[in-house]
Structure formats: structure tokens, C-alpha cells
């Protein structure tokens, strides 16, 4: 099942290279927003980060997130998404960040000493097209 709106399928394609703006919730309840690389498995939105970053800590503690994916060819066209973290894992995370690096930078990921990559699977709950 592909839950993504049909009229926005193009912004999910790798060749579009759209960024996802991820909003997480800080311990004091305030929002924190970060642009991130992403892809999907057809059902979930997948993001990859280094363990210990603010968004990582926030999503582990408070799994509700909001996201915006903006069409790189039309800044007035974007898809707002509300969702929740369904799961996260370190298994396959190094391979996943390499896949995202090839998508966005056209080159393999350069390992950075001390990083522990983690994949977040985010379940979309609501779409607001614009």
C-alpha cells in the first residue's frame, strides 16, 4: 500500500532530490526543525541521522513529528505531513546513508569517525497538500 498522495508522487522520486524539513519536539515542548535527506520504502518515510543528535533524542522521547517536502522546481508547491516514528534501527544504517549520499551528492558516503548511524521509519498519518 502506498499512502502518499498520487499528485505528489514526483517529489518522492530519487531524481527529484527534494529535501524533507523535519520538525521534532524538544523537551520543553518547543519545535526543532532540520532539513534532511530522505527516501521511502513505499509505506514509510525513511530518514537517517547520527545517534545523539537533537532530532534523534527528540524522536526517541517524543515520536510525533511534522514534515514538509518542498518541490525543488516550484517553491510554492509542497506537501505537509504529520506522522509518528514507527521504529528505528542501526541495522543497515551505514548502507542507507550511502544510498542517500548517492541520491543527493552523486558520491559514496564518507564515514566520519565516531558516528553511529540510525534509520527512522516514520508512518505518515495526515497529508496536507499545497
Phi, psi and omega per residue, in radians:
X1 nan 2.228 3.094
X2 -1.828 1.905 -3.069
X3 -1.437 -0.078 -3.023
X4 -1.384 2.420 -3.122
X5 -0.977 2.325 -3.060
X6 -1.037 -0.623 -3.107
X7 -1.309 -0.054 3.106
X8 -2.088 0.208 -3.129
X9 -1.003 -0.564 -3.095
X10 -1.085 -0.594 -3.089
X11 -1.330 -0.162 3.086
X12 -1.608 -0.214 -3.121
X13 -1.254 2.504 -3.113
X14 -0.997 -0.714 -3.076
X15 -1.158 -0.309 3.116
X16 -1.281 -0.578 3.128
X17 0.999 0.616 3.091
X18 -1.220 2.473 3.026
X19 -1.546 2.692 3.060
X20 -1.944 2.276 3.082
X21 -1.721 1.981 -3.019
X22 -1.783 2.159 3.072
X23 -1.866 2.168 3.070
X24 -2.058 3.027 -3.068
X25 -1.939 2.175 3.111
X26 -1.299 2.847 3.134
X27 -0.981 -0.528 3.137
X28 -1.491 0.063 3.114
X29 1.608 -0.116 3.138
X30 -1.386 2.709 3.140
X31 -1.431 2.706 3.046
X32 -2.355 2.261 -3.067
X33 -2.140 2.393 -3.136
X34 -2.435 2.308 2.980
X35 -1.330 2.357 -3.094
X36 -2.402 2.713 2.927
X37 -1.299 2.634 3.131
X38 -2.708 2.897 2.860
X39 -2.660 -3.058 3.137
X40 -2.327 2.849 3.003
X41 -1.872 0.269 -3.115
X42 1.640 -0.317 3.132
X43 -2.189 -0.715 -3.114
X44 -2.000 2.716 2.962
X45 -1.568 2.303 -3.100
X46 -1.970 2.193 3.028
X47 -2.167 2.818 -3.074
X48 -2.344 2.316 3.113
X49 -2.498 3.044 3.052
X50 -1.566 2.325 3.100
X51 -1.027 2.423 3.118
X52 1.746 -0.248 3.090
X53 -1.204 2.842 -3.085
X54 -0.992 -0.816 -3.107
X55 -1.121 -0.608 3.090
X56 -1.102 -0.886 3.138
X57 -1.080 -0.736 -3.131
X58 -1.107 -0.798 -3.085
X59 -1.208 -0.551 3.078
X60 -1.184 -0.640 -3.106
X61 -1.498 -0.597 -3.063
X62 -2.436 1.691 -2.966
X63 -1.316 -0.071 3.110
X64 -1.341 2.309 3.139
X65 -2.382 2.819 2.969
X66 -2.244 2.594 -3.080
X67 -2.465 2.670 2.970
X68 -2.312 2.286 2.996
X69 -1.992 2.059 -3.100
X70 -1.747 2.366 3.094
X71 -1.192 2.055 -3.124
X72 -1.083 -0.384 -3.122
X73 -1.638 -0.142 3.137
X74 -2.623 1.690 -3.050
X75 -1.097 -0.238 3.131
X76 -1.614 -0.027 3.116
X77 -1.921 2.082 3.135
X78 -2.659 2.853 3.129
X79 -2.123 2.100 3.079
X80 -1.643 2.371 -3.082
X81 -2.326 2.369 2.959
X82 -1.917 2.456 -3.093
X83 -2.780 -3.005 3.129
X84 -2.507 2.602 3.086
X85 -1.208 2.124 3.114
X86 -1.524 -0.670 3.104
X87 -2.930 2.915 3.035
X88 -2.543 2.669 -3.091
X89 -2.720 2.648 2.999
X90 -1.615 -0.269 -3.136
X91 -1.124 2.139 3.135
X92 1.371 0.077 -3.049
X93 -1.198 -0.624 3.110
X94 -1.155 -0.708 3.094
X95 -1.150 -0.664 -3.132
X96 -1.155 -0.773 3.136
X97 -1.150 -0.571 3.062
X98 -1.124 -0.746 3.094
X99 -1.045 -0.752 3.130
X100 -1.185 -0.661 3.110
X101 -1.110 -0.700 3.082
X102 -1.121 -0.668 3.118
X103 -1.123 -0.866 -3.005
X104 -1.586 -0.623 -3.060
X105 -1.957 -0.063 -3.121
X106 1.001 0.530 3.086
X107 -2.648 2.730 3.129
X108 -1.099 2.688 3.112
X109 -1.186 2.401 3.061
X110 -1.686 1.987 -3.132
X111 -1.052 2.392 3.088
X112 -1.973 2.170 -3.059
X113 -0.878 2.305 3.075
X114 1.548 -0.160 -3.127
X115 -1.312 2.459 3.009
X116 -2.163 1.787 -3.072
X117 -1.316 2.622 -3.135
X118 -2.490 2.426 3.100
X119 -1.770 2.321 3.014
X120 -1.896 2.256 3.016
X121 -1.753 2.035 -3.098
X122 -1.903 2.184 3.116
X123 -1.515 2.030 3.068
X124 -1.205 2.340 3.124
X125 -1.954 -0.510 -3.101
X126 -2.634 2.413 3.101
X127 -2.040 2.361 3.058
X128 -2.221 1.649 -3.134
X129 -1.269 2.563 3.090
X130 -2.427 nan nan
